[in-house]
Structures are given as C-alpha cells and as structure tokens.
Amino acid sequence: MRCFINFSLTGFSNSYLIGPDDGGDAIVIDPGEMNIKLLKLIEDNNFYLRHILVTHRHRPHISGILTLLKIYDAEIYSASDQILTFPSNVIVPNSFLNLSGIEVEVLEFSGHSDDSLVYRIGKMLFTGDTLRAGNLGDEENKETMEIISKSVSKKIEEMDNNILVFPGHGPPSTIKAEKDFNPELN
C-alpha cells in the first residue's frame, strides 16, 4: 500500500491518497483541493479513485470533492449524511470499513467539530484537525480544549509509538513524538 500527501494552497490543508502498490481502487482523505498534482498522483500510479473519506466538513478539507466527482465515480464516507450537495455514507466511530480491500478503522477523538472522525489504516493515523504535529485543533474555548486534550491523550496512550500521524494541516508526526513533545497532551 502506498500513501501520498497533496498540499492545498487555497486552504493550506493536506489531503492523502492511499492505494495498492500495483495500482487499482484508491482512497482520498480530506480532498481540500483537486489540483494537477493530485490528478497526476492518481493517474501516474494507475489508481482509480473509488472512496473519499472526510474527517470533518470544514471547507478546506472538502472543496476538492466537487471536481473529483466529475472525474471519478467515488463514494463519500463521513459522520454526516451529506457533504456539500452530495450524499455521504454515514460511518460511526469504533467501526471498520473494507474499501476495495483496504481496511480502515474509524475512530472518534472528541472535540474539533461535532462530526470529527479519525481514520487508521495500518500504521497510519489520519487525524484531520483533531491532532497536529505538536498541538491540537484550534479551539478558542478553554473547556473544549480540555475535553479534546483528555480525549486525545487517552486514545494515543493506547497506540503503538510507531504509528505515523497525518494531520489535516502541517507536517506529519508519530504517536511517540506526540506523547513525548506535544505540550497540549502533557
């Protein structure tokens, strides 16, 4: 399985493309922008986009869906029954999806938005805006920040240190780095 990062300049957000080593059906997570780089990643790796996972409905993470669905016959998966004007398969935390042979664990980390989900695929954790390298989602409310901090701390404490963290914004990290160095979790 291969994973590629696509950075969106319009929303300064990350999207992720995951697919089998030898090509085939692929997944994109949080397509904030459909740009030439993402199209080339899909096409040059002999992928066909079948699945779109959304960590939450904020615009910088979903704007690319409009164009993607004009090119590919893909299904959307999220905590909501609709993303933009498109129907979405509602998924719930603590469940598993098998998307074209790729096993996806759906996790809930309380906080950033009422529809926040986190996805684990193998040793990769796609956290949207809930957990970023060195900090948590940008919450103005101190009480909400404490809830997020406790929730995330508890969840990652149980995880393997070698899991890679792929956030909605900023650079990747690891569970170990977050446990050791994230001031909002200690």
BALOBA-1460 file (C-alpha; in Angstrom, 3 decimals):
// residues 186
<rec num="1" residu="m" x="0.000" y="0.000" z="0.000"/>
<rec num="2" residu="r" x="1.247" y="3.489" z="-0.860"/>
<rec num="3" residu="c" x="0.336" y="6.860" z="0.661"/>
<rec num="4" residu="f" x="0.882" y="10.271" z="-0.944"/>
<rec num="5" residu="i" x="0.385" y="13.756" z="0.514"/>
<rec num="6" residu="n" x="-1.190" y="16.533" z="-1.553"/>
<rec num="7" residu="f" x="-0.913" y="20.054" z="-0.138"/>
<rec num="8" residu="s" x="-3.648" y="22.574" z="-0.957"/>
<rec num="9" residu="l" x="-2.551" y="26.188" z="-1.286"/>
<rec num="10" residu="t" x="-6.095" y="27.508" z="-1.106"/>
<rec num="11" residu="g" x="-6.883" y="26.073" z="2.332"/>
<rec num="12" residu="f" x="-3.323" y="25.296" z="3.431"/>
<rec num="13" residu="s" x="-4.544" y="21.790" z="4.128"/>
<rec num="14" residu="n" x="-3.313" y="18.277" z="3.465"/>
<rec num="15" residu="s" x="-5.130" y="15.578" z="1.578"/>
<rec num="16" residu="y" x="-3.946" y="11.996" z="1.336"/>
<rec num="17" residu="l" x="-4.111" y="9.428" z="-1.444"/>
<rec num="18" residu="i" x="-3.877" y="5.744" z="-0.492"/>
<rec num="19" residu="g" x="-3.828" y="2.857" z="-2.903"/>
<rec num="20" residu="p" x="-2.369" y="-0.586" z="-3.587"/>
<rec num="21" residu="d" x="1.270" y="-0.935" z="-4.663"/>
<rec num="22" residu="d" x="0.339" y="-2.225" z="-8.108"/>
<rec num="23" residu="g" x="-2.472" y="0.266" z="-8.810"/>
<rec num="24" residu="g" x="-6.229" y="-0.177" z="-8.594"/>
<rec num="25" residu="d" x="-9.006" y="1.320" z="-6.493"/>
<rec num="26" residu="a" x="-7.812" y="4.134" z="-4.229"/>
<rec num="27" residu="i" x="-8.939" y="6.313" z="-1.330"/>
<rec num="28" residu="v" x="-8.507" y="10.045" z="-0.883"/>
<rec num="29" residu="i" x="-8.804" y="11.544" z="2.593"/>
<rec num="30" residu="d" x="-9.907" y="15.177" z="3.007"/>
<rec num="31" residu="p" x="-9.651" y="16.413" z="-0.592"/>
<rec num="32" residu="g" x="-9.339" y="20.124" z="0.121"/>
<rec num="33" residu="e" x="-8.434" y="20.838" z="-3.463"/>
<rec num="34" residu="m" x="-8.423" y="18.921" z="-6.718"/>
<rec num="35" residu="n" x="-5.268" y="20.129" z="-8.441"/>
<rec num="36" residu="i" x="-2.967" y="18.857" z="-11.180"/>
<rec num="37" residu="k" x="-0.613" y="17.283" z="-8.632"/>
<rec num="38" residu="l" x="-3.392" y="15.134" z="-7.153"/>
<rec num="39" residu="l" x="-4.670" y="14.153" z="-10.596"/>
<rec num="40" residu="k" x="-1.128" y="13.142" z="-11.646"/>
<rec num="41" residu="l" x="-0.669" y="11.118" z="-8.445"/>
<rec num="42" residu="i" x="-3.882" y="9.230" z="-9.148"/>
<rec num="43" residu="e" x="-3.234" y="8.643" z="-12.833"/>
<rec num="44" residu="d" x="0.557" y="8.039" z="-12.713"/>
<rec num="45" residu="n" x="0.078" y="5.313" z="-10.077"/>
<rec num="46" residu="n" x="-2.657" y="3.553" z="-12.056"/>
<rec num="47" residu="f" x="-5.215" y="4.324" z="-9.367"/>
<rec num="48" residu="y" x="-8.929" y="4.833" z="-9.829"/>
<rec num="49" residu="l" x="-10.499" y="6.904" z="-7.084"/>
<rec num="50" residu="r" x="-13.387" y="4.917" z="-5.551"/>
<rec num="51" residu="h" x="-13.596" y="6.228" z="-1.985"/>
<rec num="52" residu="i" x="-13.464" y="9.649" z="-0.305"/>
<rec num="53" residu="l" x="-13.045" y="9.769" z="3.484"/>
<rec num="54" residu="v" x="-13.882" y="13.033" z="5.239"/>
<rec num="55" residu="t" x="-12.534" y="13.741" z="8.734"/>
<rec num="56" residu="h" x="-14.910" y="16.719" z="9.133"/>
<rec num="57" residu="r" x="-16.970" y="19.078" z="6.968"/>
<rec num="58" residu="h" x="-14.859" y="22.238" z="7.141"/>
<rec num="59" residu="r" x="-14.376" y="23.756" z="3.668"/>
<rec num="60" residu="p" x="-10.539" y="23.430" z="3.470"/>
<rec num="61" residu="h" x="-10.965" y="19.646" z="3.721"/>
<rec num="62" residu="i" x="-13.797" y="19.050" z="1.246"/>
<rec num="63" residu="s" x="-13.648" y="21.607" z="-1.591"/>
<rec num="64" residu="g" x="-11.938" y="19.190" z="-3.986"/>
<rec num="65" residu="i" x="-14.899" y="16.804" z="-3.866"/>
<rec num="66" residu="l" x="-16.771" y="18.923" z="-6.428"/>
<rec num="67" residu="t" x="-14.175" y="18.262" z="-9.128"/>
<rec num="68" residu="l" x="-13.255" y="14.719" z="-8.075"/>
<rec num="69" residu="l" x="-16.830" y="13.532" z="-8.520"/>
<rec num="70" residu="k" x="-16.911" y="14.974" z="-12.035"/>
<rec num="71" residu="i" x="-13.954" y="12.741" z="-12.947"/>
<rec num="72" residu="y" x="-14.375" y="9.633" z="-10.786"/>
<rec num="73" residu="d" x="-17.301" y="7.523" z="-9.657"/>
<rec num="74" residu="a" x="-16.407" y="7.626" z="-5.959"/>
<rec num="75" residu="e" x="-18.407" y="7.231" z="-2.757"/>
<rec num="76" residu="i" x="-18.108" y="9.623" z="0.174"/>
<rec num="77" residu="y" x="-17.818" y="8.380" z="3.771"/>
<rec num="78" residu="s" x="-18.220" y="10.704" z="6.775"/>
<rec num="79" residu="a" x="-20.112" y="11.257" z="10.021"/>
<rec num="80" residu="s" x="-22.731" y="13.233" z="8.059"/>
<rec num="81" residu="d" x="-25.316" y="12.076" z="5.541"/>
<rec num="82" residu="q" x="-24.399" y="14.875" z="3.136"/>
<rec num="83" residu="i" x="-21.150" y="16.622" z="2.191"/>
<rec num="84" residu="l" x="-21.644" y="19.766" z="0.139"/>
<rec num="85" residu="t" x="-24.538" y="18.712" z="-2.110"/>
<rec num="86" residu="f" x="-23.542" y="15.042" z="-2.313"/>
<rec num="87" residu="p" x="-24.892" y="12.096" z="-0.338"/>
<rec num="88" residu="s" x="-22.443" y="10.509" z="2.070"/>
<rec num="89" residu="n" x="-22.318" y="7.053" z="3.614"/>
<rec num="90" residu="v" x="-22.678" y="7.697" z="7.333"/>
<rec num="91" residu="i" x="-19.992" y="5.938" z="9.337"/>
<rec num="92" residu="v" x="-19.695" y="5.668" z="13.086"/>
<rec num="93" residu="p" x="-16.728" y="5.557" z="15.447"/>
<rec num="94" residu="n" x="-15.352" y="2.203" z="16.547"/>
<rec num="95" residu="s" x="-16.224" y="0.561" z="13.253"/>
<rec num="96" residu="f" x="-14.239" y="-0.905" z="10.387"/>
<rec num="97" residu="l" x="-14.601" y="-0.362" z="6.661"/>
<rec num="98" residu="n" x="-13.255" y="-2.554" z="3.904"/>
<rec num="99" residu="l" x="-12.771" y="-0.196" z="0.972"/>
<rec num="100" residu="s" x="-11.620" y="-2.169" z="-2.063"/>
<rec num="101" residu="g" x="-9.520" y="-4.420" z="0.152"/>
<rec num="102" residu="i" x="-8.073" y="-1.608" z="2.287"/>
<rec num="103" residu="e" x="-9.022" y="-1.984" z="5.949"/>
<rec num="104" residu="v" x="-9.983" y="1.332" z="7.605"/>
<rec num="105" residu="e" x="-10.632" y="1.679" z="11.330"/>
<rec num="106" residu="v" x="-12.933" y="4.584" z="12.193"/>
<rec num="107" residu="l" x="-12.060" y="6.308" z="15.470"/>
<rec num="108" residu="e" x="-13.623" y="9.162" z="17.406"/>
<rec num="109" residu="f" x="-11.474" y="11.757" z="19.099"/>
<rec num="110" residu="s" x="-13.836" y="14.180" z="20.830"/>
<rec num="111" residu="g" x="-13.534" y="17.784" z="20.019"/>
<rec num="112" residu="h" x="-12.617" y="19.778" z="16.956"/>
<rec num="113" residu="s" x="-16.104" y="19.624" z="15.440"/>
<rec num="114" residu="d" x="-19.267" y="17.657" z="16.093"/>
<rec num="115" residu="d" x="-18.543" y="15.438" z="13.078"/>
<rec num="116" residu="s" x="-14.821" y="14.786" z="13.643"/>
<rec num="117" residu="l" x="-13.539" y="11.336" z="12.795"/>
<rec num="118" residu="v" x="-10.035" y="9.894" z="12.705"/>
<rec num="119" residu="y" x="-9.020" y="7.037" z="10.407"/>
<rec num="120" residu="r" x="-6.381" y="4.377" z="10.973"/>
<rec num="121" residu="i" x="-5.073" y="2.440" z="8.002"/>
<rec num="122" residu="g" x="-2.315" y="0.061" z="9.015"/>
<rec num="123" residu="k" x="0.366" y="2.116" z="10.786"/>
<rec num="124" residu="m" x="-1.078" y="5.422" z="9.533"/>
<rec num="125" residu="l" x="-3.437" y="7.679" z="11.511"/>
<rec num="126" residu="f" x="-5.295" y="10.419" z="9.620"/>
<rec num="127" residu="t" x="-6.380" y="12.954" z="12.227"/>
<rec num="128" residu="g" x="-7.903" y="15.907" z="10.357"/>
<rec num="129" residu="d" x="-7.784" y="18.915" z="12.679"/>
<rec num="130" residu="t" x="-8.050" y="16.967" z="15.928"/>
<rec num="131" residu="l" x="-4.322" y="16.248" z="16.360"/>
<rec num="132" residu="r" x="-1.497" y="18.090" z="14.610"/>
<rec num="133" residu="a" x="2.254" y="17.837" z="14.981"/>
<rec num="134" residu="g" x="2.937" y="19.456" z="18.343"/>
<rec num="135" residu="n" x="-0.560" y="20.714" z="19.054"/>
<rec num="136" residu="l" x="-4.289" y="20.054" z="18.940"/>
<rec num="137" residu="g" x="-7.125" y="21.532" z="16.883"/>
<rec num="138" residu="d" x="-7.599" y="25.277" z="17.138"/>
<rec num="139" residu="e" x="-10.286" y="25.729" z="19.743"/>
<rec num="140" residu="e" x="-10.982" y="29.112" z="21.341"/>
<rec num="141" residu="n" x="-12.970" y="27.702" z="24.245"/>
<rec num="142" residu="k" x="-10.744" y="26.575" z="27.145"/>
<rec num="143" residu="e" x="-13.249" y="23.962" z="28.349"/>
<rec num="144" residu="t" x="-13.493" y="22.428" z="24.867"/>
<rec num="145" residu="m" x="-9.692" y="22.373" z="24.644"/>
<rec num="146" residu="e" x="-9.509" y="20.441" z="27.929"/>
<rec num="147" residu="i" x="-12.035" y="17.886" z="26.641"/>
<rec num="148" residu="i" x="-10.049" y="17.448" z="23.426"/>
<rec num="149" residu="s" x="-6.768" y="17.155" z="25.335"/>
<rec num="150" residu="k" x="-8.106" y="14.449" z="27.650"/>
<rec num="151" residu="s" x="-9.755" y="12.541" z="24.804"/>
<rec num="152" residu="v" x="-6.698" y="12.599" z="22.543"/>
<rec num="153" residu="s" x="-4.292" y="11.801" z="25.400"/>
<rec num="154" residu="k" x="-6.333" y="8.776" z="26.392"/>
<rec num="155" residu="k" x="-6.651" y="7.496" z="22.810"/>
<rec num="156" residu="i" x="-2.997" y="7.854" z="21.827"/>
<rec num="157" residu="e" x="-1.717" y="6.454" z="25.128"/>
<rec num="158" residu="e" x="-3.020" y="3.062" z="23.988"/>
<rec num="159" residu="m" x="-1.474" y="3.316" z="20.493"/>
<rec num="160" residu="d" x="1.772" y="1.929" z="19.123"/>
<rec num="161" residu="n" x="4.526" y="4.564" z="19.221"/>
<rec num="162" residu="n" x="5.484" y="3.814" z="15.605"/>
<rec num="163" residu="i" x="2.145" y="4.868" z="14.113"/>
<rec num="164" residu="l" x="2.560" y="7.789" z="11.718"/>
<rec num="165" residu="v" x="0.248" y="10.763" z="12.294"/>
<rec num="166" residu="f" x="-1.037" y="12.542" z="9.181"/>
<rec num="167" residu="p" x="-2.871" y="15.758" z="10.167"/>
<rec num="168" residu="g" x="-5.175" y="17.996" z="8.168"/>
<rec num="169" residu="h" x="-2.631" y="20.818" z="8.348"/>
<rec num="170" residu="g" x="1.127" y="20.891" z="8.807"/>
<rec num="171" residu="p" x="3.786" y="18.198" z="8.802"/>
<rec num="172" residu="p" x="3.365" y="14.514" z="9.694"/>
<rec num="173" residu="s" x="4.397" y="13.215" z="13.098"/>
<rec num="174" residu="t" x="4.438" y="9.969" z="15.076"/>
<rec num="175" residu="i" x="2.491" y="8.835" z="18.109"/>
<rec num="176" residu="k" x="5.751" y="8.701" z="20.087"/>
<rec num="177" residu="a" x="6.632" y="12.303" z="19.183"/>
<rec num="178" residu="e" x="3.167" y="13.464" z="20.234"/>
<rec num="179" residu="k" x="3.337" y="11.551" z="23.516"/>
<rec num="180" residu="d" x="6.785" y="12.962" z="24.276"/>
<rec num="181" residu="f" x="6.658" y="16.501" z="22.931"/>
<rec num="182" residu="n" x="3.089" y="17.756" z="22.436"/>
<rec num="183" residu="p" x="2.648" y="20.310" z="25.258"/>
<rec num="184" residu="e" x="-1.126" y="20.173" z="24.952"/>
<rec num="185" residu="l" x="-1.126" y="16.472" z="25.832"/>
<rec num="186" residu="n" x="1.254" y="16.553" z="28.798"/>
